[in-house]
Amino acid sequence: MSHKVRVALAAVALGLFACSGAPRVPRGAKVLFDVDFSAPEQKVGAEVATKDLGDSDSFPTRFPSNVFFGHPMVAAAACGLDKQVAVLTGANATQNMTGLQFQLLAQPYAHYHVEMDVCVAQLEPRASGAFEPLFMIFLDVPEAHEIGFTPSGDIVLSDPSVVREGKPPKPLGKYGRNTPVHLAVDFDVMKGTLRIALDGKVAYDGPAPAMLPRSVRAIVEGNSPENLAALDNLLIWVENPLPEPSLGDLGGEGESVAEPNAPLGAPPGTDGMK
């Protein structure tokens, strides 16, 4: 392949992912997902189109990997996000959930960056109270780290220690109905750290398992048709390749560090639903 042809192909690839308006990706980083739910990949009024990932050669992609229960739909706008978006609502739930999943395929990189715009129109509290999250963003490492939006307007972090030890979730901030929030997550595999920012301000900076993330999930829980949230402009990139000897210790090369048959993000000994 000639140099001119290679340059032309690189320009086309850069143009494809620049059109979403996503922030600039660091030089040398590898884009996994750049999903803005726009045409031609998605159609307003239709269920969100997904695309199975065969292997790492499938990256970068402009499609979610798969539906995680329910029937996420594409809308022209929702709850303050004014461009084509993915809508998750209890009206389209199956098994009490509606969600999307973005498989990461254990990419051998030290730094994972995830960002997206999210909004909540309404969340109907359960009988147990208004402080239990009903819209969640999960980072499966492989146990689920949950960034949750509660009906009371709080954004909280629940890590595996919260689930196992019955601790209260960590407060991250507040949100308003029909007001978009820009969520950014940086996970460092080698350092074992997790940083979460809301609208550009760091809300959490703490420890996390030194394991390769397996997926990102966005879920609305509950069957109430009033429960509705949306997401857009999802961008996931990785950088800083890991040395080969470290991969086995980090759950790489296809090694599962969860219990057999446990759904992605399931804490050991649970049914994996949260």
MARPA-996956 format. One record per residue: residue number from 1; residue in one letter; x, y, z of N, C-alpha, C in turn. Coordinates in nm, 3 decimals. Layout:
REM MARPA-996956
  palo  lumlo      n_X      n_Y      n_Z     ca_X     ca_Y     ca_Z      c_X      c_Y      c_Z
   NUM      a        X        Y        Z        X        Y        Z        X        Y        Z
...
//
This chain:
REM MARPA-996956
  palo  lumlo      n_X      n_Y      n_Z     ca_X     ca_Y     ca_Z      c_X      c_Y      c_Z
     1      m    0.086   -0.119    0.000    0.000    0.000    0.000    0.089    0.124    0.000
     2      s    0.063    0.218   -0.088    0.147    0.337   -0.100    0.128    0.429    0.020
     3      h    0.226    0.519    0.038    0.217    0.615    0.149    0.096    0.705    0.133
     4      k    0.066    0.749    0.011   -0.049    0.838   -0.012   -0.179    0.769    0.025
     5      v   -0.191    0.640   -0.010   -0.313    0.566    0.022   -0.329    0.552    0.172
     6      r   -0.218    0.523    0.243   -0.225    0.510    0.389   -0.267    0.641    0.454
     7      v   -0.211    0.751    0.405   -0.247    0.882    0.459   -0.394    0.911    0.435
     8      a   -0.444    0.878    0.315   -0.584    0.902    0.283   -0.676    0.821    0.372
     9      l   -0.642    0.693    0.395   -0.725    0.608    0.481   -0.724    0.660    0.624
    10      a   -0.610    0.705    0.672   -0.604    0.759    0.807   -0.690    0.883    0.820
    11      a   -0.691    0.967    0.716   -0.773    1.088    0.720   -0.920    1.054    0.724
    12      v   -0.960    0.951    0.648   -1.100    0.908    0.649   -1.141    0.860    0.787
    13      a   -1.052    0.779    0.850   -1.082    0.727    0.984   -1.096    0.840    1.085
    14      l   -1.006    0.938    1.079   -1.014    1.049    1.171   -1.140    1.131    1.148
    15      g   -1.178    1.147    1.021   -1.299    1.223    0.990   -1.423    1.155    1.041
    16      l   -1.426    1.021    1.035   -1.542    0.945    1.081   -1.570    0.973    1.227
    17      f   -1.465    0.977    1.309   -1.487    0.993    1.451   -1.485    1.138    1.497
    18      a   -1.440    1.228    1.410   -1.448    1.370    1.444   -1.589    1.422    1.425
    19      c   -1.668    1.356    1.339   -1.800    1.408    1.305   -1.896    1.402    1.423
    20      s   -1.865    1.322    1.525   -1.955    1.313    1.640   -1.941    1.431    1.734
    21      g   -1.837    1.512    1.714   -1.815    1.624    1.803   -1.754    1.584    1.936
    22      a   -1.701    1.460    1.946   -1.641    1.413    2.070   -1.513    1.490    2.098
    23      p   -1.476    1.506    2.226   -1.352    1.575    2.259   -1.232    1.507    2.194
    24      r   -1.124    1.581    2.179   -1.005    1.527    2.114   -0.948    1.412    2.196
    25      v   -0.912    1.305    2.129   -0.853    1.188    2.193   -0.701    1.209    2.199
    26      p   -0.637    1.174    2.309   -0.492    1.194    2.318   -0.416    1.122    2.208
    27      r   -0.307    1.182    2.166   -0.223    1.121    2.063   -0.177    0.983    2.111
    28      g   -0.190    0.884    2.026   -0.147    0.749    2.060   -0.253    0.664    2.127
    29      a   -0.366    0.724    2.167   -0.474    0.647    2.230   -0.550    0.569    2.124
    30      k   -0.615    0.463    2.168   -0.695    0.378    2.079   -0.842    0.398    2.112
    31      v   -0.921    0.442    2.014   -1.064    0.460    2.034   -1.134    0.324    2.025
    32      l   -1.219    0.295    2.125   -1.299    0.173    2.122   -1.441    0.204    2.075
    33      f   -1.505    0.302    2.139   -1.643    0.339    2.104   -1.653    0.489    2.084
    34      d   -1.722    0.531    1.980   -1.759    0.671    1.959   -1.903    0.667    1.909
    35      v   -1.998    0.674    2.002   -2.139    0.647    1.974   -2.222    0.769    2.006
    36      d   -2.281    0.831    1.903   -2.368    0.946    1.927   -2.512    0.920    1.881
    37      f   -2.543    0.795    1.848   -2.679    0.750    1.818   -2.742    0.830    1.702
    38      s   -2.658    0.879    1.612   -2.708    0.957    1.499   -2.717    0.870    1.374
    39      a   -2.779    0.926    1.269   -2.783    0.860    1.139   -2.642    0.863    1.078
    40      p   -2.607    0.767    0.995   -2.693    0.661    0.942   -2.700    0.536    1.028
    41      e   -2.622    0.529    1.136   -2.621    0.406    1.217   -2.753    0.387    1.290
    42      q   -2.817    0.496    1.333   -2.939    0.485    1.412   -3.052    0.564    1.346
    43      k   -3.176    0.520    1.373   -3.294    0.582    1.314   -3.392    0.620    1.424
    44      v   -3.439    0.745    1.422   -3.534    0.792    1.522   -3.661    0.707    1.518
    45      g   -3.707    0.666    1.636   -3.827    0.584    1.648   -3.801    0.434    1.644
    46      a   -3.677    0.395    1.615   -3.642    0.253    1.609   -3.566    0.213    1.735
    47      e   -3.560    0.082    1.759   -3.478    0.033    1.869   -3.332    0.059    1.836
    48      v   -3.252    0.085    1.940   -3.110    0.113    1.919   -3.044   -0.005    1.848
    49      a   -2.977    0.025    1.738   -2.906   -0.078    1.662   -2.774   -0.109    1.733
    50      t   -2.740   -0.237    1.742   -2.616   -0.280    1.807   -2.534   -0.362    1.708
    51      k   -2.410   -0.386    1.745   -2.322   -0.463    1.657   -2.230   -0.550    1.743
    52      d   -2.239   -0.682    1.722   -2.153   -0.773    1.797   -2.007   -0.748    1.764
    53      l   -1.923   -0.759    1.866   -1.780   -0.746    1.847   -1.718   -0.884    1.831
    54      g   -1.660   -0.909    1.716   -1.596   -1.039    1.697   -1.465   -1.047    1.772
    55      d   -1.383   -0.943    1.760   -1.255   -0.936    1.828   -1.211   -0.791    1.832
    56      s   -1.088   -0.769    1.875   -1.039   -0.632    1.890   -1.031   -0.557    1.758
    57      d   -1.028   -0.632    1.646   -1.024   -0.566    1.516   -1.155   -0.494    1.485
    58      s   -1.259   -0.519    1.565   -1.388   -0.452    1.545   -1.384   -0.306    1.590
    59      f   -1.282   -0.269    1.667   -1.269   -0.131    1.713   -1.194   -0.047    1.610
    60      p   -1.227    0.083    1.601   -1.333    0.155    1.672   -1.469    0.127    1.611
    61      t   -1.575    0.148    1.691   -1.710    0.125    1.644   -1.801    0.239    1.686
    62      r   -1.909    0.257    1.609   -2.010    0.359    1.639   -2.140    0.296    1.687
    63      f   -2.134    0.168    1.726   -2.252    0.097    1.774   -2.229    0.045    1.916
    64      p   -2.333    0.042    2.002   -2.323   -0.037    2.125   -2.303   -0.184    2.091
    65      s   -2.247   -0.260    2.185   -2.224   -0.402    2.159   -2.353   -0.482    2.158
    66      n   -2.440   -0.455    2.255   -2.564   -0.533    2.265   -2.663   -0.464    2.358
    67      v   -2.788   -0.504    2.346   -2.893   -0.461    2.438   -2.880   -0.543    2.565
    68      f   -2.888   -0.476    2.680   -2.882   -0.544    2.809   -3.021   -0.535    2.871
    69      f   -3.112   -0.618    2.824   -3.253   -0.624    2.865   -3.333   -0.507    2.807
    70      g   -3.460   -0.531    2.787   -3.552   -0.428    2.742   -3.533   -0.390    2.596
    71      h   -3.586   -0.272    2.563   -3.583   -0.223    2.426   -3.544   -0.075    2.426
    72      p   -3.414   -0.044    2.435   -3.372    0.095    2.426   -3.410    0.152    2.289
    73      m   -3.458    0.275    2.289   -3.508    0.337    2.167   -3.428    0.462    2.131
    74      v   -3.432    0.497    2.002   -3.367    0.619    1.954   -3.472    0.729    1.944
    75      a   -3.440    0.845    2.002   -3.531    0.960    1.997   -3.457    1.081    1.941
    76      a   -3.534    1.175    1.885   -3.475    1.296    1.830   -3.413    1.382    1.940
    77      a   -3.470    1.376    2.059   -3.421    1.451    2.176   -3.490    1.395    2.299
    78      a   -3.431    1.421    2.416   -3.492    1.376    2.541   -3.427    1.446    2.658
    79      c   -3.505    1.484    2.754   -3.467    1.537    2.886   -3.347    1.632    2.883
    80      g   -3.345    1.720    2.786   -3.240    1.821    2.781   -3.128    1.792    2.684
    81      l   -3.119    1.669    2.635   -3.024    1.636    2.529   -3.095    1.659    2.396
    82      d   -3.048    1.756    2.319   -3.126    1.803    2.206   -3.086    1.745    2.071
    83      k   -2.996    1.645    2.072   -2.963    1.576    1.948   -3.008    1.431    1.961
    84      q   -2.996    1.356    1.854   -3.045    1.218    1.852   -2.981    1.139    1.967
    85      v   -3.064    1.070    2.047   -3.017    1.008    2.171   -3.075    0.868    2.187
    86      a   -3.016    0.792    2.279   -3.072    0.664    2.321   -3.155    0.685    2.446
    87      v   -3.279    0.636    2.446   -3.371    0.653    2.557   -3.393    0.518    2.626
    88      l   -3.375    0.517    2.758   -3.400    0.399    2.841   -3.519    0.431    2.929
    89      t   -3.625    0.351    2.919   -3.745    0.378    2.997   -3.808    0.249    3.046
    90      g   -3.872    0.258    3.163   -3.941    0.142    3.219   -4.052    0.091    3.131
    91      a   -4.105    0.177    3.044   -4.212    0.134    2.954   -4.166    0.025    2.859
    92      n   -4.035    0.017    2.834   -3.980   -0.082    2.741   -3.895   -0.187    2.811
    93      a   -3.917   -0.207    2.941   -3.833   -0.297    3.019   -3.871   -0.443    2.998
    94      t   -3.772   -0.530    3.012   -3.795   -0.673    3.028   -3.714   -0.716    3.151
    95      q   -3.771   -0.805    3.231   -3.710   -0.846    3.357   -3.671   -0.723    3.441
    96      n   -3.756   -0.621    3.434   -3.743   -0.503    3.519   -3.626   -0.411    3.482
    97      m   -3.571   -0.427    3.361   -3.456   -0.346    3.322   -3.463   -0.309    3.174
    98      t   -3.401   -0.195    3.142   -3.378   -0.154    3.004   -3.236   -0.101    2.998
    99      g   -3.153   -0.156    2.908   -3.014   -0.111    2.909   -2.935   -0.143    2.785
   100      l   -2.815   -0.086    2.778   -2.719   -0.109    2.670   -2.585   -0.147    2.731
   101      q   -2.511   -0.227    2.655   -2.381   -0.273    2.701   -2.275   -0.244    2.594
   102      f   -2.155   -0.208    2.644   -2.041   -0.177    2.557   -1.926   -0.267    2.601
   103      q   -1.902   -0.375    2.526   -1.800   -0.474    2.561   -1.661   -0.420    2.532
   104      l   -1.569   -0.437    2.627   -1.434   -0.383    2.613   -1.332   -0.487    2.569
   105      l   -1.366   -0.615    2.579   -1.280   -0.724    2.533   -1.141   -0.723    2.597
   106      a   -1.135   -0.680    2.723   -1.010   -0.686    2.800   -0.892   -0.630    2.722
   107      q   -0.907   -0.508    2.673   -0.798   -0.446    2.598   -0.675   -0.428    2.687
   108      p   -0.557   -0.468    2.640   -0.436   -0.465    2.725   -0.374   -0.326    2.735
   109      y   -0.449   -0.235    2.798   -0.401   -0.098    2.817   -0.417   -0.058    2.964
   110      a   -0.332    0.033    3.009   -0.334    0.072    3.150   -0.442    0.175    3.181
   111      h   -0.470    0.264    3.086   -0.562    0.375    3.112   -0.687    0.360    3.027
   112      y   -0.802    0.350    3.093   -0.933    0.346    3.027   -1.005    0.477    3.055
   113      h   -1.057    0.540    2.951   -1.134    0.663    2.966   -1.274    0.642    2.909
   114      v   -1.376    0.674    2.989   -1.516    0.661    2.947   -1.585    0.795    2.972
   115      e   -1.656    0.846    2.873   -1.733    0.967    2.896   -1.863    0.961    2.816
   116      m   -1.963    1.035    2.864   -2.093    1.039    2.798   -2.176    1.152    2.856
   117      d   -2.276    1.193    2.782   -2.375    1.287    2.832   -2.499    1.208    2.872
   118      v   -2.550    1.233    2.991   -2.668    1.162    3.041   -2.768    1.263    3.095
   119      c   -2.894    1.222    3.101   -2.997    1.306    3.163   -3.109    1.216    3.214
   120      v   -3.183    1.271    3.309   -3.296    1.199    3.369   -3.420    1.286    3.356
   121      a   -3.526    1.230    3.299   -3.654    1.301    3.294   -3.730    1.281    3.424
   122      q   -3.735    1.153    3.468   -3.805    1.122    3.592   -3.769    0.980    3.636
   123      l   -3.763    0.959    3.767   -3.745    0.827    3.825   -3.844    0.813    3.940
   124      e   -3.932    0.715    3.930   -4.033    0.692    4.033   -3.973    0.610    4.147
   125      p   -3.976    0.661    4.271   -3.915    0.589    4.384   -3.982    0.453    4.406
   126      r   -3.904    0.359    4.451   -3.958    0.231    4.493   -4.019    0.247    4.632
   127      a   -4.086    0.142    4.674   -4.144    0.143    4.809   -4.036    0.154    4.915
   128      s   -3.914    0.107    4.881   -3.805    0.111    4.978   -3.747    0.250    4.997
   129      g   -3.784    0.346    4.910   -3.739    0.483    4.930   -3.683    0.546    4.806
   130      a   -3.658    0.678    4.814   -3.613    0.756    4.699   -3.462    0.763    4.687
   131      f   -3.390    0.691    4.776   -3.244    0.702    4.775   -3.177    0.584    4.706
   132      e   -3.255    0.494    4.648   -3.200    0.380    4.576   -3.189    0.414    4.428
   133      p   -3.070    0.405    4.369   -3.054    0.441    4.228   -3.142    0.357    4.136
   134      l   -3.196    0.423    4.034   -3.276    0.354    3.933   -3.221    0.376    3.792
   135      f   -3.130    0.470    3.776   -3.054    0.485    3.651   -2.909    0.469    3.688
   136      m   -2.841    0.371    3.625   -2.707    0.336    3.665   -2.614    0.324    3.545
   137      i   -2.490    0.369    3.565   -2.381    0.344    3.472   -2.284    0.251    3.544
   138      f   -2.261    0.133    3.485   -2.174    0.034    3.547   -2.041    0.027    3.474
   139      l   -1.932    0.021    3.551   -1.801   -0.017    3.500   -1.769   -0.151    3.563
   140      d   -1.764   -0.255    3.480   -1.744   -0.392    3.530   -1.596   -0.425    3.532
   141      v   -1.539   -0.441    3.654   -1.393   -0.451    3.668   -1.346   -0.571    3.750
   142      p   -1.384   -0.694    3.741   -1.504   -0.738    3.672   -1.629   -0.718    3.757
   143      e   -1.608   -0.698    3.892   -1.724   -0.666    3.975   -1.772   -0.525    3.941
   144      a   -1.901   -0.504    3.956   -1.961   -0.380    3.910   -1.931   -0.262    4.002
   145      h   -1.880   -0.155    3.944   -1.872   -0.025    4.009   -1.985    0.059    3.949
   146      e   -2.081    0.096    4.032   -2.205    0.157    3.985   -2.210    0.305    4.017
   147      i   -2.226    0.388    3.912   -2.256    0.529    3.930   -2.408    0.541    3.915
   148      g   -2.476    0.573    4.025   -2.621    0.565    4.028   -2.687    0.701    4.043
   149      f   -2.800    0.717    3.975   -2.883    0.836    3.984   -3.011    0.798    4.058
   150      t   -3.036    0.862    4.172   -3.150    0.826    4.256   -3.270    0.915    4.225
   151      p   -3.392    0.869    4.259   -3.510    0.954    4.242   -3.503    1.084    4.322
   152      s   -3.422    1.085    4.429   -3.412    1.205    4.514   -3.320    1.311    4.456
   153      g   -3.253    1.281    4.342   -3.166    1.380    4.280   -3.019    1.367    4.314
   154      d   -2.981    1.256    4.378   -2.841    1.234    4.414   -2.772    1.147    4.309
   155      i   -2.641    1.170    4.293   -2.554    1.083    4.213   -2.458    1.018    4.311
   156      v   -2.453    0.885    4.312   -2.375    0.812    4.413   -2.292    0.703    4.346
   157      l   -2.187    0.661    4.417   -2.101    0.552    4.371   -2.115    0.435    4.465
   158      s   -2.148    0.319    4.409   -2.151    0.195    4.485   -2.046    0.102    4.429
   159      d   -1.943    0.071    4.508   -1.841   -0.024    4.465   -1.867   -0.158    4.533
   160      p   -1.790   -0.262    4.501   -1.817   -0.394    4.559   -1.819   -0.396    4.711
   161      s   -1.741   -0.310    4.778   -1.742   -0.309    4.924   -1.877   -0.263    4.978
   162      v   -1.944   -0.173    4.905   -2.078   -0.129    4.945   -2.174   -0.247    4.942
   163      v   -2.165   -0.328    4.836   -2.255   -0.443    4.821   -2.226   -0.548    4.926
   164      r   -2.098   -0.580    4.948   -2.061   -0.690    5.038   -2.080   -0.653    5.185
   165      e   -2.047   -0.529    5.220   -2.043   -0.491    5.361   -2.161   -0.406    5.404
   166      g   -2.253   -0.379    5.312   -2.372   -0.302    5.348   -2.343   -0.156    5.380
   167      k   -2.234   -0.102    5.325   -2.199    0.037    5.350   -2.289    0.129    5.265
   168      p   -2.306    0.254    5.307   -2.381    0.348    5.223   -2.299    0.384    5.100
   169      p   -2.365    0.413    4.988   -2.291    0.454    4.868   -2.221    0.587    4.891
   170      k   -2.117    0.611    4.812   -2.039    0.733    4.825   -2.106    0.846    4.747
   171      p   -2.133    0.960    4.807   -2.196    1.070    4.734   -2.101    1.133    4.634
   172      l   -2.152    1.159    4.514   -2.073    1.222    4.409   -2.121    1.364    4.378
   173      g   -2.253    1.384    4.387   -2.308    1.514    4.352   -2.458    1.507    4.338
   174      k   -2.514    1.611    4.276   -2.657    1.622    4.254   -2.685    1.637    4.104
   175      y   -2.808    1.606    4.065   -2.851    1.632    3.929   -2.992    1.690    3.933
   176      g   -3.030    1.756    3.827   -3.165    1.808    3.814   -3.238    1.741    3.700
   177      r   -3.367    1.727    3.713   -3.446    1.667    3.605   -3.432    1.749    3.478
   178      n   -3.422    1.678    3.367   -3.414    1.740    3.235   -3.293    1.834    3.221
   179      t   -3.189    1.803    3.299   -3.064    1.880    3.292   -2.949    1.784    3.264
   180      p   -2.888    1.789    3.147   -2.780    1.696    3.114   -2.661    1.707    3.207
   181      v   -2.597    1.593    3.229   -2.474    1.584    3.307   -2.368    1.519    3.219
   182      h   -2.249    1.580    3.212   -2.138    1.517    3.140   -2.059    1.434    3.240
   183      l   -2.059    1.304    3.219   -1.993    1.209    3.308   -1.864    1.161    3.244
   184      a   -1.754    1.168    3.318   -1.626    1.118    3.270   -1.563    1.028    3.376
   185      v   -1.512    0.913    3.332   -1.452    0.815    3.422   -1.314    0.780    3.369
   186      d   -1.213    0.786    3.455   -1.077    0.743    3.420   -1.034    0.633    3.516
   187      f   -0.998    0.519    3.458   -0.960    0.402    3.536   -0.818    0.364    3.500
   188      d   -0.729    0.358    3.598   -0.590    0.321    3.577   -0.567    0.180    3.629
   189      v   -0.543    0.088    3.538   -0.530   -0.053    3.573   -0.405   -0.076    3.659
   190      m   -0.293   -0.017    3.622   -0.168   -0.043    3.693   -0.166    0.023    3.831
   191      k   -0.220    0.143    3.841   -0.222    0.212    3.970   -0.338    0.168    4.058
   192      g   -0.441    0.107    3.996   -0.558    0.066    4.073   -0.636    0.185    4.124
   193      t   -0.659    0.285    4.037   -0.731    0.404    4.078   -0.849    0.431    3.986
   194      l   -0.949    0.499    4.041   -1.070    0.535    3.968   -1.099    0.683    3.994
   195      r   -1.116    0.760    3.887   -1.150    0.902    3.899   -1.279    0.928    3.822
   196      i   -1.372    0.997    3.888   -1.501    1.029    3.827   -1.520    1.180    3.830
   197      a   -1.557    1.237    3.716   -1.582    1.380    3.708   -1.724    1.404    3.657
   198      l   -1.790    1.503    3.714   -1.923    1.545    3.673   -1.914    1.687    3.620
   199      d   -1.950    1.705    3.494   -1.942    1.837    3.431   -1.805    1.900    3.448
   200      g   -1.701    1.817    3.436   -1.565    1.866    3.439   -1.503    1.881    3.577
   201      k   -1.578    1.855    3.683   -1.527    1.868    3.819   -1.511    1.729    3.881
   202      v   -1.395    1.704    3.939   -1.368    1.573    3.999   -1.460    1.552    4.119
   203      a   -1.536    1.441    4.114   -1.628    1.409    4.223   -1.578    1.293    4.308
   204      y   -1.485    1.214    4.252   -1.430    1.100    4.328   -1.294    1.067    4.270
   205      d   -1.200    1.036    4.358   -1.067    0.994    4.318   -1.020    0.896    4.424
   206      g   -1.027    0.766    4.392   -0.996    0.667    4.494   -0.951    0.536    4.435
   207      p   -0.938    0.433    4.522   -0.886    0.304    4.477   -0.989    0.224    4.397
   208      a   -0.938    0.135    4.314   -1.021    0.043    4.236   -0.937   -0.082    4.210
   209      p   -1.001   -0.196    4.176   -0.926   -0.318    4.152   -0.828   -0.302    4.034
   210      a   -0.710   -0.359    4.048   -0.612   -0.359    3.940   -0.643   -0.475    3.845
   211      m   -0.757   -0.464    3.778   -0.804   -0.566    3.685   -0.849   -0.498    3.557
   212      l   -0.846   -0.570    3.447   -0.891   -0.515    3.319   -1.043   -0.502    3.318
   213      p   -1.097   -0.385    3.289   -1.243   -0.370    3.277   -1.297   -0.458    3.165
   214      r   -1.418   -0.508    3.184   -1.478   -0.599    3.087   -1.589   -0.534    3.006
   215      s   -1.662   -0.439    3.067   -1.769   -0.374    2.992   -1.816   -0.250    3.064
   216      v   -1.891   -0.169    2.991   -1.963   -0.055    3.046   -2.110   -0.078    3.015
   217      r   -2.197   -0.055    3.115   -2.341   -0.073    3.094   -2.417    0.050    3.141
   218      a   -2.525    0.082    3.072   -2.617    0.188    3.113   -2.754    0.125    3.126
   219      i   -2.818    0.140    3.244   -2.942    0.067    3.273   -3.041    0.156    3.346
   220      v   -3.167    0.150    3.307   -3.277    0.203    3.388   -3.350    0.083    3.446
   221      e   -3.373    0.089    3.576   -3.436   -0.024    3.645   -3.580    0.012    3.682
   222      g   -3.669   -0.085    3.675   -3.809   -0.065    3.709   -3.898   -0.067    3.586
   223      n   -4.024   -0.104    3.609   -4.121   -0.114    3.500   -4.209    0.010    3.484
   224      s   -4.195    0.108    3.572   -4.279    0.226    3.563   -4.252    0.301    3.433
   225      p   -4.357    0.330    3.356   -4.337    0.407    3.233   -4.287    0.548    3.259
   226      e   -4.295    0.594    3.386   -4.245    0.727    3.420   -4.092    0.729    3.429
   227      n   -4.032    0.613    3.449   -3.886    0.608    3.460   -3.824    0.628    3.322
   228      l   -3.751    0.737    3.303   -3.692    0.765    3.173   -3.561    0.840    3.190
   229      a   -3.457    0.788    3.126   -3.327    0.853    3.120   -3.273    0.838    2.978
   230      a   -3.173    0.917    2.945   -3.117    0.912    2.810   -2.966    0.930    2.815
   231      l   -2.898    0.885    2.711   -2.754    0.905    2.700   -2.716    0.935    2.557
   232      d   -2.603    1.003    2.542   -2.554    1.043    2.410   -2.404    1.068    2.419
   233      n   -2.342    1.075    2.302   -2.200    1.113    2.290   -2.109    1.028    2.376
   234      l   -2.130    0.896    2.371   -2.045    0.805    2.448   -1.912    0.785    2.376
   235      l   -1.805    0.806    2.448   -1.670    0.791    2.395   -1.588    0.708    2.491
   236      i   -1.524    0.603    2.441   -1.436    0.520    2.523   -1.304    0.505    2.448
   237      w   -1.194    0.541    2.514   -1.062    0.519    2.455   -0.967    0.464    2.561
   238      v   -0.859    0.405    2.511   -0.758    0.347    2.599   -0.620    0.394    2.554
   239      e   -0.526    0.394    2.648   -0.388    0.430    2.615   -0.293    0.362    2.711
   240      n   -0.164    0.368    2.678   -0.055    0.310    2.756   -0.063    0.157    2.756
   241      p   -0.015    0.093    2.649   -0.020   -0.055    2.640    0.049   -0.121    2.759
   242      l   -0.009   -0.231    2.803    0.047   -0.305    2.916    0.153   -0.403    2.867
   243      p    0.257   -0.428    2.948    0.356   -0.531    2.912    0.293   -0.669    2.920
   244      e    0.333   -0.756    2.833    0.273   -0.891    2.825    0.274   -0.965    2.958
   245      p    0.381   -0.966    3.036    0.381   -1.046    3.160    0.272   -1.006    3.259
   246      s    0.223   -0.883    3.250    0.125   -0.836    3.349   -0.017   -0.881    3.317
   247      l   -0.043   -0.927    3.195   -0.181   -0.952    3.153   -0.248   -1.062    3.232
   248      g   -0.176   -1.170    3.261   -0.238   -1.280    3.336   -0.284   -1.236    3.473
   249      d   -0.206   -1.152    3.540   -0.242   -1.105    3.673   -0.359   -1.009    3.672
   250      l   -0.386   -0.948    3.556   -0.491   -0.848    3.546   -0.619   -0.902    3.484
   251      g   -0.626   -1.033    3.463   -0.746   -1.090    3.404   -0.750   -1.073    3.253
   252      g   -0.634   -1.061    3.189   -0.630   -1.043    3.045   -0.628   -1.174    2.970
   253      e   -0.611   -1.165    2.839   -0.603   -1.280    2.750   -0.720   -1.375    2.768
   254      g   -0.839   -1.318    2.788   -0.960   -1.398    2.794   -0.985   -1.465    2.927
   255      e   -0.895   -1.447    3.024   -0.913   -1.511    3.154   -1.028   -1.446    3.230
   256      s   -1.120   -1.528    3.279   -1.232   -1.476    3.357   -1.196   -1.470    3.503
   257      v   -1.220   -1.356    3.566   -1.192   -1.344    3.708   -1.321   -1.340    3.789
   258      a   -1.435   -1.362    3.722   -1.563   -1.375    3.792   -1.597   -1.522    3.804
   259      e   -1.697   -1.554    3.883   -1.739   -1.693    3.896   -1.796   -1.743    3.764
   260      p   -1.780   -1.873    3.734   -1.836   -1.928    3.610   -1.984   -1.899    3.599
   261      n   -2.026   -1.861    3.478   -2.167   -1.835    3.444   -2.224   -1.710    3.509
   262      a   -2.141   -1.632    3.580   -2.192   -1.508    3.639   -2.202   -1.403    3.531
   263      p   -2.313   -1.329    3.525   -2.325   -1.222    3.425   -2.216   -1.117    3.445
   264      l   -2.184   -1.044    3.338   -2.083   -0.941    3.347   -2.115   -0.843    3.458
   265      g   -2.015   -0.816    3.541   -2.033   -0.721    3.649   -2.093   -0.781    3.774
   266      a   -2.115   -0.913    3.776   -2.180   -0.974    3.892   -2.081   -0.994    4.006
   267      p   -2.109   -0.941    4.125   -2.026   -0.975    4.240   -2.037   -1.124    4.268
   268      p   -1.927   -1.192    4.302   -1.930   -1.336    4.328   -2.041   -1.371    4.427
   269      g   -2.113   -1.478    4.395   -2.216   -1.527    4.484   -2.350   -1.458    4.471
   270      t   -2.366   -1.371    4.368   -2.494   -1.303    4.347   -2.551   -1.344    4.214
   271      d   -2.676   -1.298    4.187   -2.738   -1.332    4.059   -2.697   -1.236    3.949
   272      g   -2.615   -1.135    3.984   -2.558   -1.047    3.882   -2.648   -0.937    3.833
   273      m   -2.765   -0.920    3.889   -2.855   -0.817    3.838   -2.811   -0.678    3.875
   274      k   -2.735   -0.665    3.981   -2.679   -0.534    4.018   -2.542   -0.556    4.077
//
